[in-house]
Structures are given as structure tokens and as C-alpha cells.
Amino acid sequence: MTAAIRRILSVDVVLALRAHCPPDHAPVPGLALDIGPTLGSCEVGEPGPDVVVGPVERLDRDPVSARDVLLAAEIVAPGWHYHQLFSRTKAYAAAGIPHYWVIDLTFAEGITISEYRLVRGDYEAVGSTRQMFETELPYPVTVDLPALTARHCRPQGAG
């Protein structure tokens, strides 16, 4: 999986999020994120999420405050280590981001989305699927994971 494919998948997720996004919010790929005074600042490619949904009037700040983020989505590609994901998950929870998705590309069976919600300072798992992902929170979203798998996870050598 190349970095370019990961970026294209980020755009596909943004497009799925845009369909029913409230008009005062917008999904954006690859923003720098300020996760608070004790946790510091996240640069793109470091502990910043691959996709965030936040209020339009605050998305022009650099970095964007995590307190303004409604949803953070992280794309986990082959080569990631568990401790990277664990530390980011803890940082996003401590920063108060209410909704968190992990989009996992490491399974041979296809792209998986795991959905989490912030409850009393920690993320609780809502569900996980490789099929059609549907959620009502933070707003109605549908992501066609079989179609994304077919598009982005072709066997090596396939055209």
C-alpha cells in the first residue's frame, strides 16, 4: 500500500462524510491538530488523524484545536505498530474528540472500519465491519467498504 493510495482513500472517506454533513461542519483530510497544552501539537504524518470533521469557521486555523473536532478518522496501513495507534487513540480521547474511527487496511479480507465513541474520557467500541458501514453519529454516514476494498486493495500485480 503506497502513501498515495492511503491519501486517495482519505479523500474517499471525506466524500462519504460530506454526503450528510451538517452545513456548519466539513470533513477535511490531513489537518494538523492541536491536542491540548499537555499533549502538544500534531503535524500531518505524525499523530494527526487522516480525516477530521470540524466546524467550517474554525478549520482555517493551523493547527486546528482538537476541542473543535467532531470526528477523527485514522487509516491504519501495513507497517503500522500497535503502540502508534494506541498512543494516538489515548491522545484523541484525552483531547475530548467525541467520535473516532479506525480504518484498517491490514486485513487480507478487506478494509475494516471500527467505530468508537468517547464515554467518560475513554473510547468505547461501537462496532466494526468490512461490509457496508452505516452510523447515525455524529450524523448519518454510509461507507461502501466492499467497493473501497475492490478499488484500493488489489492483489500485487493487478491492474
C-alpha positions in Angstrom: 0.0 0.0 0.0 1.6 3.2 -1.1 1.2 6.6 0.6 -0.7 7.8 -2.5 -3.3 5.1 -2.1 -3.7 6.0 1.5 -4.3 9.6 0.6 -6.8 8.7 -2.1 -8.6 6.5 0.5 -8.7 9.6 2.8 -10.4 11.6 0.0 -12.9 8.7 -0.5 -13.7 8.8 3.2 -14.1 12.6 3.1 -16.6 12.3 0.2 -18.6 9.7 2.1 -18.6 12.0 5.2 -19.7 15.0 3.1 -22.9 13.5 1.9 -24.9 14.3 5.0 -22.5 16.5 6.9 -24.2 19.4 8.8 -23.8 22.6 6.8 -21.7 24.3 9.5 -19.2 21.4 9.5 -16.9 19.9 7.0 -14.7 16.8 6.6 -11.1 17.5 5.7 -8.1 15.2 5.1 -4.7 15.6 6.8 -5.0 18.7 9.1 -2.5 19.5 11.8 -4.2 19.1 15.1 -3.6 20.8 18.5 -4.5 18.2 21.0 -4.0 20.4 24.1 -1.4 22.1 26.2 -0.1 18.9 27.9 -0.2 16.8 24.7 1.2 19.3 22.2 0.6 19.7 18.5 0.2 17.0 15.8 1.7 17.6 12.4 0.4 15.9 9.3 2.0 12.5 9.1 2.6 12.4 12.9 -0.2 11.9 15.4 -2.7 13.9 13.3 -5.7 12.0 12.1 -6.1 11.2 8.4 -9.6 12.8 8.3 -11.3 15.2 10.7 -14.8 16.7 10.8 -15.0 20.1 12.4 -16.8 23.4 12.2 -16.2 25.3 9.0 -15.4 28.6 10.7 -12.5 27.0 12.7 -10.9 24.8 10.0 -8.7 27.5 8.7 -6.6 27.6 11.9 -3.3 25.9 11.9 -3.3 23.7 13.8 -7.0 23.0 14.4 -8.0 22.7 18.1 -9.0 19.1 19.0 -11.8 20.7 21.1 -13.4 21.7 17.8 -13.2 18.2 16.2 -16.4 16.2 15.9 -14.8 13.1 14.4 -11.3 11.9 13.8 -10.5 9.0 11.5 -7.2 7.2 11.3 -6.2 5.0 8.4 -4.0 2.1 9.6 -1.8 0.7 6.8 0.6 -2.3 6.8 3.7 -1.4 8.7 2.0 0.4 11.5 2.7 -0.6 15.0 0.1 -1.1 17.7 1.8 1.4 20.0 1.4 4.1 17.4 -2.4 3.6 17.2 -2.7 3.1 21.0 -0.9 6.4 21.7 -3.0 8.3 19.1 -6.2 6.9 20.5 -5.3 7.9 24.0 -4.3 11.4 22.8 -7.6 11.9 20.9 -9.6 10.7 23.9 -7.7 13.0 26.3 -8.3 15.9 23.9 -12.1 15.2 24.0 -12.8 14.2 20.4 -16.2 12.5 20.7 -16.1 10.2 17.7 -13.2 8.1 16.4 -12.9 5.7 13.5 -10.1 3.3 12.8 -10.0 2.4 9.1 -7.8 -0.7 8.9 -6.1 -1.8 5.7 -4.1 -4.6 7.2 -6.7 -7.4 6.8 -6.5 -9.6 3.7 -10.3 -9.8 3.8 -10.7 -6.1 3.1 -10.9 -2.6 4.6 -12.4 -2.6 8.0 -13.9 0.4 9.9 -14.1 0.2 13.7 -16.2 2.9 15.3 -15.6 4.3 18.8 -17.4 6.9 20.9 -16.0 8.9 23.8 -17.6 7.8 27.1 -16.2 9.2 30.4 -12.8 10.1 28.9 -12.2 6.8 27.0 -13.3 5.4 23.7 -15.8 2.5 23.8 -16.2 0.3 20.8 -19.5 0.7 18.9 -18.8 -1.8 16.2 -16.6 -3.0 13.4 -17.4 -4.1 9.8 -15.9 -5.0 6.4 -19.3 -4.7 4.8 -21.5 -1.5 4.3 -20.6 0.7 7.2 -23.5 2.8 8.5 -23.7 5.0 11.5 -26.1 7.7 12.8 -23.5 9.5 14.9 -22.1 12.1 14.7 -24.5 12.3 11.8 -25.8 9.8 9.2 -22.9 8.3 7.2 -22.6 5.3 4.9 -19.3 4.0 3.6 -19.2 1.2 1.0 -16.3 -0.8 2.3 -16.5 -3.6 -0.3 -16.3 -1.0 -3.1 -13.3 0.7 -1.4 -11.6 -2.7 -0.9 -12.1 -3.5 -4.6 -10.7 -0.1 -5.6 -7.8 0.2 -3.2 -6.7 -3.3 -2.1 -6.0 -5.1 -5.4 -3.6 -8.0 -5.2 0.0 -7.2 -6.2 0.4 -7.1 -10.0 -3.3 -6.5 -10.6 -4.0 -3.6 -12.9 
